[in-house]
Amino acid sequence: MADTKLAQRLAELLSMLNAGELLSPSHLSVYFNVSARTLRRDIYERLSFLDIQCTPTGEWFLERSSPSKLNHKAIALFAEKSGVRELFPFFTNELLDSLIGNSKDEVYLIKTNDYEYHGTSAISTKFQQLESAIRNNKRISFSYKGKNYSDIEPYNLVHFDGFWYLAGTDSGTLKSFHISLMKTIWPNNNSNFIKAPNIQAKIKSSKTIWFGGEQVKVLLSASSEVAHYLLRKKSFPNQHLESTSSNGSIFFSVIVANQKQLFPLIMKWLPHVQIIEPIDLRHKLNNQLLNYLNNQKDIYGH
């Protein structure tokens, strides 16, 4: 899943650069209705694989003599790394030409959810610190949710469901940390580590950021009103169809490591999705819903 506004903005920037235009930050800020800081991040971070130069008066342009000149291969690589590629049922040079061309007839319009905002220099510095530690295999220390962590071995910066996380090991246990909540990060310059291939493989193959803990299989049911949506798109972690009913409802299983991973997803589909088993997990969700309803009664007096 990709941020529509971001993807469309980057596509237009790529088109302008490829056309040899000089890009004025102030003009672009008005055109895209974003801050100059956001545009700088677009140019220097999101499009860093291109040789984008700056004139003495501050306009950006693509260095034409550079071997990294914009081409279909570079755009396709960027699309794959950023997750934009998965938006389309096919990804060809013709599609790229349609997306970044100067035609006034827009064929593709993409609407997705908003992403976490990272438009501050402090956040950018945090990402740069983590990237450096990962590249140089340096253990790091930081505070997180009121707790101090030391000698964490950082492996990857992982984007999941609109948020960025650090995947790393804590005394050998793979964990994830929401980067926005990490504070006072510093590298342990005298403490290097070697990345374990099995940990790297686990992070890469995982479809979630809920690492560690015992994996639990949960059986759920979905009514006929929403079954066809779940059959077309997997909305739950490790979703697997178990059976279908004559009335159009389905039974499907998921594999989760934490109830916090599952409950928010089920709540999005209420009242059409229900937990069948384990029963204790169904009771926990029911209790949460009852507590919510009771709190509403206390607030509104009904």
Summary of the structure (lengths in Angstrom):
residues: 302
radius of gyration: 23.1
end to end distance: 40.1
largest distance: 70.9
contacts: 771
relative contact order: 0.07
helix: 41%
strand: 25%
